[in-house]
């Protein structure tokens, strides 16, 4: 592309964005994407568009579809971060405390109560994983799961625990990381 074509490309990109912006707002509202994260999603999608624009037949549909997929990935990533935060919190709270304080005792009690409300297989899995330190391959063998499915089962148990904790008013702090 020559230097003379650059202003044309920028103008057509601005026109394109102006044309699809109302539909983008609706899409972001439908997926409840926080305003501070919408710009990142749009930038990622536009970058992909710039690289693939020669193969794209309908730019509007392509961009909206790509952003829809990125919105789904956004929430999948947010859930993963929440489960990882719960994972770390469970590990920390189920470990033997060095110097218990009242807040830590309250958290351990709330966690123990939430774990008791889980199905038996989740209680067993979490106890083996976090109280006794079993690694995923050992868990799979001990509980009769395939090694490929133990991580998914652990995630489901952590998701059930997370839902119970959140429903009970216990919040888990999720730190936003730059990926």
Contact map, one row per residue, 1 for C-alpha under 8 A:
11101100000000000000000000000000000000000000000000000000000000000000000000000000000000000000000000000000000000000000000000000000000000000000000000000000000000000000000000000000000
11111100000000000000000000000000000000000000000000000000000000000000000000000000000000000000000000000000000000000000000000000000000000000000000000000000000000000000000000000000000
11111100000000000000000000000000000000000000000000000000000000000000000000000000000000000000000000000000000000000000000000000000000000000000000000000000000000000000000000000000000
01111111000000000000000000000000000000000000000000000000000000000000000000000000000000000000000000000000000000000000000000000000000000000000000000000000000000000000000000000000000
11111111100000000000000000000000000000000000000000000000000000000000000000000000000000000000000000000000000000000000000000000000000000000000000000000000000000000000000000000000000
11111111110000000000000000000000000000000000000000000000000000000000000000000000000000000000000000000000000000000000000000000000000000000000000000000000000000000000000000000000000
00011111111000000000000000000000000000000000000000000000000000000000000000000000000000000000000000000000000000000000000000000000000000000000000000000000000000000000000000000000000
00011111111100000000000000000000000000000000000000000000000000000000000000000000000000000000000000000000000000000000000000000000000000000000000000000000000000000000000000000000000
00001111111110000000000000000000000000000000000000000000000000000000000000000000000000000000000000000000000000000000000000000000000000000000000000000000000000000000000000000000000
00000111111111000000000000000000000000000000000000000000000000000000000000000000000000000000000000000000000000000000000000000000000000000000000000000000000000000000000000000000000
00000011111111100000000000000000000000000000000000000000000000000000000000000000000000000000000000000000000000000000000000000000000000000000000000000000000000000000000000000000000
00000001111111110000000000000000000000000000000000000000000000000000000000000000000000000000000000000000000000000000000000000000000000000000000000000000000000000000000000000000000
00000000111111111000000000000000000000000000000000000000000000000000000000000000000000000000000000000000000000000000000000000000000000000000000000000000000000000000000000000000000
00000000011111111100000000000000000000000000000000000000000000000000000000000000000000000000000000000000000000000000000000000000000000000000000000000000000000000000000000000000000
00000000001111111110000000000000000000000000000000000000000000000000000000000000000000000000000000000000000000000000000000000000000000000000000000000000000000000000000000000000000
00000000000111111111000000000000000000000000000000000000000100000000000000000000000000000000000000000000000000000000000000000000000000000000000000000000000000000000000000000000000
00000000000011111111100000000000000000000000000000000000000000000000000000000000000000000000000000000000000000000000000000000000000000000000000000000000000000000000000000000000000
00000000000001111111110000000000000000000000000000000000000000000000000000000000000000000000000000000000000000000000000000000000000000000000000000000000000000000000000000000000000
00000000000000111111110000000000000000000000000000000000000000000000000000000000000000000000000000000000000000000000000000000000000000000000000000000000000000000000000000000000000
00000000000000011111111100000000000000000000000000000000000100000000000000000000000000000000000000000000000000000000000000000000000000000000000000000000000000000000000000000000000
00000000000000001111111110000000000000000000000000000000000000000000000000000000000000000000000000000000000000000000000000000000000000000000000000000000000000000000000000000000000
00000000000000000111111111000000000000000000000000000000000000000000000000000000000000000000000000000000000000000000000000000000000000000000000000000000000000000000000000000000000
00000000000000000001111111100000000000000000000000000000000000010000000000000000000000000000000000000000000000000000000000000000000000000000000000000000000000000000000000000000000
00000000000000000001111111110000000000000000000000000000000000010000000000000000000000000000000000000000000000000000000000000000000000000000000000000000000000000000000000000000000
00000000000000000000111111111000000000000000000000000000000000000000000000000000000000000000000000000000000000000000000000000000000000000000000000000000000000000000000000000000000
00000000000000000000011111111100000000000000000000000000000000000000000000000000000000000000000000000000000000000000000000000000000000000000000000000000000000000000000000000000000
00000000000000000000001111111110000000000000000000000000000000010001000000000000000000000000000000000000000000000000000000000000000000000000000000000000000000000000000000000000000
00000000000000000000000111111111100001000000000000000000000000000000001000000000000000000000000000000000000000000000000000000000000000000000000000000000000000000000000000000000000
00000000000000000000000011111111100000000000000000000000000000000000000000000000000000000000000000000000000000000000000000000000000000000000000000000000000000000000000000000000000
00000000000000000000000001111111000000000000000000000000000000000000000000000000000000000000000000000000000000000000000000000000000000000000000000000000000000000000000000000000000
00000000000000000000000000111111100000000000000000000000000000000000001100000000000000000000000000000000000000000000000000000000000000000000000000000000000000000000000000000000000
00000000000000000000000000011111110000000000000000000000000000000000000000000000000000000000000000000000000000000000000000000000000000000000000000000000000000000000000000000000000
00000000000000000000000000011011111011000000000000000000000000000000001000000000000000000000000000000000000000000000000000000000000000000000000000000000000000000000000000000000000
00000000000000000000000000000001111111000000000000000000000000000000000000000000000000000000000000000000000000000000000000000000000000000000000000000000000000000000000000000000000
00000000000000000000000000000000111111100000000000000000000000000000000000000000000000000000000000000000000000000000000000000000000000000000000000000000000000000000000000000000000
00000000000000000000000000000000011111100000000000000000000000000000000000000000000000000000000000000000000000000000000000000000000000000000000000000000000000000000000000000000000
00000000000000000000000000000000111111111000000000000000000000000000000000000000000000000000000000000000000000000000000000000000000000000000000000000000000000000000000000000000000
00000000000000000000000000010000111111111100000000000000000000000000000000000000000000000000000000000000000000000000000000000000000000000000000000000000000000000000000000000000000
00000000000000000000000000000000001111111110000000000000000000000000000000000000000000000000000000000000000000000000000000000000000000000000000000000000000000000000000000000000000
00000000000000000000000000000000000011111111000000000000000000000000000000000000000000000000000000000000000000000000000000000000000000000000000000000000000000000000000000000000000
00000000000000000000000000000000000011111111100000000000000000000010011000000000000000000000000000000000000000000000000000000000000000000000000000000000000000000000000000000000000
00000000000000000000000000000000000001111111110000000000000000000010000000000000000000000000000000000000000000000000000000000000000000000000000000000000000000000000000000000000000
00000000000000000000000000000000000000111111111000000000000000000000000000000000000000000000000000000000000000000000000000000000000000000000000000000000000000000000000000000000000
00000000000000000000000000000000000000011111111100000000000000000000000000000000000000000000000000000000000000000000000000000000000000000000000000000000000000000000000000000000000
00000000000000000000000000000000000000001111111110000000000000100110010000000000000000000000000000000000000000000000000000000000000000000000000000000000000000000000000000000000000
00000000000000000000000000000000000000000111111111000000000000100000000000000000000000000000000000000000000000000000000000000000000000000000000000000000000000000000000000000000000
00000000000000000000000000000000000000000011111111100000000000000000000000000000000000000000000000000000000000000000000000000000000000000000000000000000000000000000000000000000000
00000000000000000000000000000000000000000001111111110000000000000000000000000000000000000000000000000000000000000000000000000000000000000000000000000000000000000000000000000000000
00000000000000000000000000000000000000000000111111111000000000100000000000000000000000000000000000000000000000000000000000000000000000000000000000000000000000000000000000000000000
00000000000000000000000000000000000000000000011111111000000000000000000000000000000000000000000000000000000000000000000000000000000000000000000000000000000000000000000000000000000
00000000000000000000000000000000000000000000001111111100000000000000000000000000000000000000000000000000000000000000000000000000000000000000000000000000000000000000000000000000000
00000000000000000000000000000000000000000000000111111111000000000000000000000000000000000000000000000000000000000000000000000000000000000000000000000000000000000000000000000000000
00000000000000000000000000000000000000000000000011111111001000000000000000000000000000000000000000000000000000000000000000000000000000000000000000000000000000000000000000000000000
00000000000000000000000000000000000000000000000000111111000000000000000000000000000000000000000000000000000000000000000000000000000000000000000000000000000000000000000000000000000
00000000000000000000000000000000000000000000000000011111100000000000000000000000000000000000000000000000000000000000000000000000000000000000000000000000000000000000000000000000000
00000000000000000000000000000000000000000000000000011111111001000000000000000000000000000000000000000000000000000000000000000000000000000000000000000000000000000000000000000000000
00000000000000000000000000000000000000000000000000000011111000000000000000000000000000000000000000000000000000000000000000000000000000000000000000000000000000000000000000000000000
00000000000000000000000000000000000000000000000000000001111111000000000000000000000000000000000000000000000000000000000000000000000000000000000000000000000000000000000000000000000
00000000000000000000000000000000000000000000000000001001111111100000000000000000000000000000000000000000000000000000000000000000000000000000000000000000000000000000000000000000000
00000000000000010001000000000000000000000000000000000000011111110000000000000000000000000000000000000000000000000000000000000000000000000000000000000000000000000000000000000000000
00000000000000000000000000000000000000000000000000000000011111111000000000000000000000000000000000000000000000000000000000000000000000000000000000000000000000000000000000000000000
00000000000000000000000000000000000000000000000000000001011111111100000000000000000000000000000000000000000000000000000000000000000000000000000000000000000000000000000000000000000
00000000000000000000000000000000000000000000110010000000001111111110000000000000000000000000000000000000000000000000000000000000000000000000000000000000000000000000000000000000000
00000000000000000000001100100000000000000000000000000000000111111111000000000000000000000000000000000000000000000000000000000000000000000000000000000000000000000000000000000000000
00000000000000000000000000000000000000000000000000000000000011111111100000000000000000000000000000000000000000000000000000000000000000000000000000000000000000000000000000000000000
00000000000000000000000000000000000000000000100000000000000001111111110000000000000000000000000000000000000000000000000000000000000000000000000000000000000000000000000000000000000
00000000000000000000000000000000000000001100100000000000000000111111111000000000000000000000000000000000000000000000000000000000000000000000000000000000000000000000000000000000000
00000000000000000000000000100000000000000000000000000000000000011111111100000000000000000000000000000000000000000000000000000000000000000000000000000000000000000000000000000000000
00000000000000000000000000000000000000000000000000000000000000001111111110000000000000000000000000000000000000000000000000000000000000000000000000000000000000000000000000000000000
00000000000000000000000000000000000000001000100000000000000000000111111111000000000000000000000000000000000000000000000000000000000000000000000000000000000000000000000000000000000
00000000000000000000000000010010100000001000000000000000000000000011111111100000000000000000000000000000000000000000000000000000000000000000000000000000000000000000000000000000000
00000000000000000000000000000010000000000000000000000000000000000001111111110000000000000000000000000000000000000000000000000000000000000000000000000000000000000000000000000000000
00000000000000000000000000000000000000000000000000000000000000000000111111111000000000000000000000000000000000000000000000000000000000000000000000000000000000000000000000000000000
00000000000000000000000000000000000000000000000000000000000000000000011111111100000000000000000000000000000000000000000000000000000000000000000000000000000000000000000000000000000
00000000000000000000000000000000000000000000000000000000000000000000001111111110000000000000000000000000000000000000000000000000000000000000000000000000000000000000000000000000000
00000000000000000000000000000000000000000000000000000000000000000000000111111111000000000000000000000000000000000000000000000000000000000000000000000000000000000000000000000000000
00000000000000000000000000000000000000000000000000000000000000000000000011111111100000000000000000000000000000000000000000000000000000000000000000000000000000000000000000000000000
00000000000000000000000000000000000000000000000000000000000000000000000001111111110000000000000000000000000000000000000000000000000000000000000000000000000000000000000000000000000
00000000000000000000000000000000000000000000000000000000000000000000000000111111111000000000000000000000000000000000000000000000000000000000000000000000000000000000000000000000000
00000000000000000000000000000000000000000000000000000000000000000000000000011111111100000000000000000000000000000000000000000000000000000000000000000000000000000000000000000000000
00000000000000000000000000000000000000000000000000000000000000000000000000001111111110000000000000000000000000000000000000000000000000000000000000000000000000000000000000000110000
00000000000000000000000000000000000000000000000000000000000000000000000000000111111111000000000000000000000000000000000000000000000000000000000000000000000000000000000000011100000
00000000000000000000000000000000000000000000000000000000000000000000000000000011111111100000000000000000000000000000000000000000000000000000000000000000001001100100000000000000000
00000000000000000000000000000000000000000000000000000000000000000000000000000001111111110000000000000000000000000000000000000000000000000000000000000000000000000000000000000000000
00000000000000000000000000000000000000000000000000000000000000000000000000000000111111111000000000000000000000000000000000000000000000000000000000000000000000000000000000011100000
00000000000000000000000000000000000000000000000000000000000000000000000000000000011111111100000000000000000000000000000000000000000000000000000000000000000001000100000000010000000
00000000000000000000000000000000000000000000000000000000000000000000000000000000001111111110000000000000000000000000000000000000000000000000000000000000000001000000000000000000000
00000000000000000000000000000000000000000000000000000000000000000000000000000000000111111111000000000000000000000000000000000000000000000000000000000000000000000000000000000000000
00000000000000000000000000000000000000000000000000000000000000000000000000000000000011111111100000000000000000000000000000000000000000000000000000000000000000000000000000000000000
00000000000000000000000000000000000000000000000000000000000000000000000000000000000001111111110000000000000000100000000000000000010000000000000000000000000000000000000000000000000
00000000000000000000000000000000000000000000000000000000000000000000000000000000000000111111111000000000000000000000000000000000011000000000000000000000000000000000000000000000000
00000000000000000000000000000000000000000000000000000000000000000000000000000000000000011111111000000000000000000000000000000000000000000000000000000000000000000000000000000000000
00000000000000000000000000000000000000000000000000000000000000000000000000000000000000001111111110000001001100100000000000000000000000000000000000000000000000000000000000000000000
00000000000000000000000000000000000000000000000000000000000000000000000000000000000000000111111100000000000100000000000000000000011000000000000000000000000000000000000000000000000
00000000000000000000000000000000000000000000000000000000000000000000000000000000000000000011111110000000000000000000000000000000011000000000000000000000000000000000000000000000000
00000000000000000000000000000000000000000000000000000000000000000000000000000000000000000000111111000000000000000000000000000000000000000000000000000000000000000000000000000000000
00000000000000000000000000000000000000000000000000000000000000000000000000000000000000000000101111110000000000000000000000000000000000000000000000000000000000000000000000000000000
00000000000000000000000000000000000000000000000000000000000000000000000000000000000000000000000111110000000000000000000000000000000000000000000000000000000000000000000000000000000
00000000000000000000000000000000000000000000000000000000000000000000000000000000000000000000000011111000000000000000000000000000000000000000000000000000000000000000000000000000000
00000000000000000000000000000000000000000000000000000000000000000000000000000000000000000000000011111101100000000000000000000000000000000000000000000000000000000000000000000000000
00000000000000000000000000000000000000000000000000000000000000000000000000000000000000000000000000111111100000000000000000000000000000000000000000000000000000000000000000000000000
00000000000000000000000000000000000000000000000000000000000000000000000000000000000000000000000000011111110000000000000000000000000000000000000000000000000000000000000000000000000
00000000000000000000000000000000000000000000000000000000000000000000000000000000000000000000000000001111111000000000000000000000000000000000000000000000000000000000000000000000000
00000000000000000000000000000000000000000000000000000000000000000000000000000000000000000000100000011111111100000000000000000000000000000000000000000000000000000000000000000000000
00000000000000000000000000000000000000000000000000000000000000000000000000000000000000000000000000011111111110000000000000000000000000000000000000000000000000000000000000000000000
00000000000000000000000000000000000000000000000000000000000000000000000000000000000000000000000000000111111111000000000000000000000000000000000000000000000000000000000000000000000
00000000000000000000000000000000000000000000000000000000000000000000000000000000000000000000100000000011111111100000000000000000000000000000000000000000000000000000000000000000000
00000000000000000000000000000000000000000000000000000000000000000000000000000000000000000000110000000001111111110000000000000000000000000000000000000000000000000000000000000000000
00000000000000000000000000000000000000000000000000000000000000000000000000000000000000000000000000000000111111111000000000000000000000000000000000000000000000000000000000000000000
00000000000000000000000000000000000000000000000000000000000000000000000000000000000000000000000000000000011111111100000000000000000000000000000000000000000000000000100000000000000
00000000000000000000000000000000000000000000000000000000000000000000000000000000000000000100100000000000001111111110000000000000000000000000000000000000000000000000100000000000000
00000000000000000000000000000000000000000000000000000000000000000000000000000000000000000000000000000000000111111111000000000000000000000000000000000000000000000000000000000000000
00000000000000000000000000000000000000000000000000000000000000000000000000000000000000000000000000000000000011111111100000000000000000000000000000000000000000000000000000000000000
00000000000000000000000000000000000000000000000000000000000000000000000000000000000000000000000000000000000001111111110000000000000000000000000000000000000000001001100000000000000
00000000000000000000000000000000000000000000000000000000000000000000000000000000000000000000000000000000000000111111110000100000000000000000000000000000000000001000000000000000000
00000000000000000000000000000000000000000000000000000000000000000000000000000000000000000000000000000000000000011111111000100000000000000000000000000000000000000000000000000000000
00000000000000000000000000000000000000000000000000000000000000000000000000000000000000000000000000000000000000001111111000000000000000000000000000000000000000000000000000000000000
00000000000000000000000000000000000000000000000000000000000000000000000000000000000000000000000000000000000000000111111101100000000000000000000000000000000010011000000000000000000
00000000000000000000000000000000000000000000000000000000000000000000000000000000000000000000000000000000000000000001111111100000000000000000000000000000000000000000000000000000000
00000000000000000000000000000000000000000000000000000000000000000000000000000000000000000000000000000000000000000000011111110000000000000000000000000000000000000000000000000000000
00000000000000000000000000000000000000000000000000000000000000000000000000000000000000000000000000000000000000000000001111111000000000000000000000000000000000000000000000000000000
00000000000000000000000000000000000000000000000000000000000000000000000000000000000000000000000000000000000000000000011111111100000000000000000000000000010010000000000000000000000
00000000000000000000000000000000000000000000000000000000000000000000000000000000000000000000000000000000000000000011011111111110000000000000000000000000000000000000000000000000000
00000000000000000000000000000000000000000000000000000000000000000000000000000000000000000000000000000000000000000000000111111111000000000000000000000000000000000000000000000000000
00000000000000000000000000000000000000000000000000000000000000000000000000000000000000000000000000000000000000000000000011111111100000000010001000000000010000000000000000000000000
00000000000000000000000000000000000000000000000000000000000000000000000000000000000000000000000000000000000000000000000001111111111000000000000000000000010010000000000000000000000
00000000000000000000000000000000000000000000000000000000000000000000000000000000000000000000000000000000000000000000000000111111111100000000000000000000000000000000000000000000000
00000000000000000000000000000000000000000000000000000000000000000000000000000000000000000000000000000000000000000000000000011111111111000010000000000000000000000000000000000000000
00000000000000000000000000000000000000000000000000000000000000000000000000000000000000000000000000000000000000000000000000001111111111110010000000000000000000000000000000000000000
00000000000000000000000000000000000000000000000000000000000000000000000000000000000000000110011000000000000000000000000000000111111111000000000000000000000000000000000000000000000
00000000000000000000000000000000000000000000000000000000000000000000000000000000000000000010011000000000000000000000000000000111111110000000000000000000000000000000000000000000000
00000000000000000000000000000000000000000000000000000000000000000000000000000000000000000000000000000000000000000000000000000011111111000000000000000000000000000000000000000000000
00000000000000000000000000000000000000000000000000000000000000000000000000000000000000000000000000000000000000000000000000000001111111100000000000000000000000000000000000000000000
00000000000000000000000000000000000000000000000000000000000000000000000000000000000000000000000000000000000000000000000000000001110111110110000000000000000000000000000000000000000
00000000000000000000000000000000000000000000000000000000000000000000000000000000000000000000000000000000000000000000000000000000100011111110000000000000000000000000000000000000000
00000000000000000000000000000000000000000000000000000000000000000000000000000000000000000000000000000000000000000000000000000000100001111111000000100110000000000000000000000000000
00000000000000000000000000000000000000000000000000000000000000000000000000000000000000000000000000000000000000000000000000000000000000111111100000100100000000000000000000000000000
00000000000000000000000000000000000000000000000000000000000000000000000000000000000000000000000000000000000000000000000000000000000001111111110000000000000000000000000000000000000
00000000000000000000000000000000000000000000000000000000000000000000000000000000000000000000000000000000000000000000000000001001100001111111111010000100000000000000000000000000000
00000000000000000000000000000000000000000000000000000000000000000000000000000000000000000000000000000000000000000000000000000000000000011111111111101100000000000000000000000000000
00000000000000000000000000000000000000000000000000000000000000000000000000000000000000000000000000000000000000000000000000000000000000001111111111100000000000000000000000000000000
00000000000000000000000000000000000000000000000000000000000000000000000000000000000000000000000000000000000000000000000000000000000000000111111110000000000000000000000000000000000
00000000000000000000000000000000000000000000000000000000000000000000000000000000000000000000000000000000000000000000000000001000000000000011111110000000000000000000000000000000000
00000000000000000000000000000000000000000000000000000000000000000000000000000000000000000000000000000000000000000000000000000000000000000001111111000000000000000000000000000000000
00000000000000000000000000000000000000000000000000000000000000000000000000000000000000000000000000000000000000000000000000000000000000000011111111101100000000000000000000000000000
00000000000000000000000000000000000000000000000000000000000000000000000000000000000000000000000000000000000000000000000000000000000000000001100111111100000000000000000000000000000
00000000000000000000000000000000000000000000000000000000000000000000000000000000000000000000000000000000000000000000000000000000000000011001100011111110000000000000000000000000000
00000000000000000000000000000000000000000000000000000000000000000000000000000000000000000000000000000000000000000000000000000000000000000000000001111110000000000000000000000000000
00000000000000000000000000000000000000000000000000000000000000000000000000000000000000000000000000000000000000000000000000000000000000000001000011111111100000000000000000000000000
00000000000000000000000000000000000000000000000000000000000000000000000000000000000000000000000000000000000000000000000000000000000000011011000011111111110000000000000000000000000
00000000000000000000000000000000000000000000000000000000000000000000000000000000000000000000000000000000000000000000000000000000000000010000000000111111111000000000000000000000000
00000000000000000000000000000000000000000000000000000000000000000000000000000000000000000000000000000000000000000000000000000000000000000000000000001111111100000000000000000000000
00000000000000000000000000000000000000000000000000000000000000000000000000000000000000000000000000000000000000000000000000000000000000000000000000001111111110000000000000000000000
00000000000000000000000000000000000000000000000000000000000000000000000000000000000000000000000000000000000000000000000001001100000000000000000000000111111111000000000000000000000
00000000000000000000000000000000000000000000000000000000000000000000000000000000001000000000000000000000000000000000000000000000000000000000000000000011111111100000000000000000000
00000000000000000000000000000000000000000000000000000000000000000000000000000000000000000000000000000000000000000000000000000000000000000000000000000001111111110000000000000000000
00000000000000000000000000000000000000000000000000000000000000000000000000000000000000000000000000000000000000000000010001000100000000000000000000000000111111111000000000000000000
00000000000000000000000000000000000000000000000000000000000000000000000000000000001001100000000000000000000000000000000000000000000000000000000000000000011111111100000000000000000
00000000000000000000000000000000000000000000000000000000000000000000000000000000001000000000000000000000000000000000000000000000000000000000000000000000001111111110000000000000000
00000000000000000000000000000000000000000000000000000000000000000000000000000000000000000000000000000000000000000000010000000000000000000000000000000000000111111111000000000000000
00000000000000000000000000000000000000000000000000000000000000000000000000000000000000000000000000000000000000000110010000000000000000000000000000000000000011111111100000000000000
00000000000000000000000000000000000000000000000000000000000000000000000000000000001001000000000000000000000000000000000000000000000000000000000000000000000001111111110000000000000
00000000000000000000000000000000000000000000000000000000000000000000000000000000000000000000000000000000000000000000000000000000000000000000000000000000000000111111111000000000000
00000000000000000000000000000000000000000000000000000000000000000000000000000000000000000000000000000000000000000100000000000000000000000000000000000000000000011111111100000000000
00000000000000000000000000000000000000000000000000000000000000000000000000000000000000000000000000000000000001100100000000000000000000000000000000000000000000001111111111100000000
00000000000000000000000000000000000000000000000000000000000000000000000000000000000000000000000000000000000000000000000000000000000000000000000000000000000000000111111111110000000
00000000000000000000000000000000000000000000000000000000000000000000000000000000000000000000000000000000000000000000000000000000000000000000000000000000000000000011111111000000000
00000000000000000000000000000000000000000000000000000000000000000000000000000000000000000000000000000000000000000000000000000000000000000000000000000000000000000001111111000000000
00000000000000000000000000000000000000000000000000000000000000000000000000000000000000000000000000000000000000000000000000000000000000000000000000000000000000000000111111100000000
00000000000000000000000000000000000000000000000000000000000000000000000000000000000000000000000000000000000000000000000000000000000000000000000000000000000000000000111111110000000
00000000000000000000000000000000000000000000000000000000000000000000000000000000000000000000000000000000000000000000000000000000000000000000000000000000000000000000110011111000000
00000000000000000000000000000000000000000000000000000000000000000000000000000000010011000000000000000000000000000000000000000000000000000000000000000000000000000000010001111100000
00000000000000000000000000000000000000000000000000000000000000000000000000000000010010000000000000000000000000000000000000000000000000000000000000000000000000000000000000111110000
00000000000000000000000000000000000000000000000000000000000000000000000000000000110010000000000000000000000000000000000000000000000000000000000000000000000000000000000000011111000
00000000000000000000000000000000000000000000000000000000000000000000000000000000100000000000000000000000000000000000000000000000000000000000000000000000000000000000000000001111100
00000000000000000000000000000000000000000000000000000000000000000000000000000000000000000000000000000000000000000000000000000000000000000000000000000000000000000000000000000111110
00000000000000000000000000000000000000000000000000000000000000000000000000000000000000000000000000000000000000000000000000000000000000000000000000000000000000000000000000000011111
00000000000000000000000000000000000000000000000000000000000000000000000000000000000000000000000000000000000000000000000000000000000000000000000000000000000000000000000000000001111
00000000000000000000000000000000000000000000000000000000000000000000000000000000000000000000000000000000000000000000000000000000000000000000000000000000000000000000000000000000111
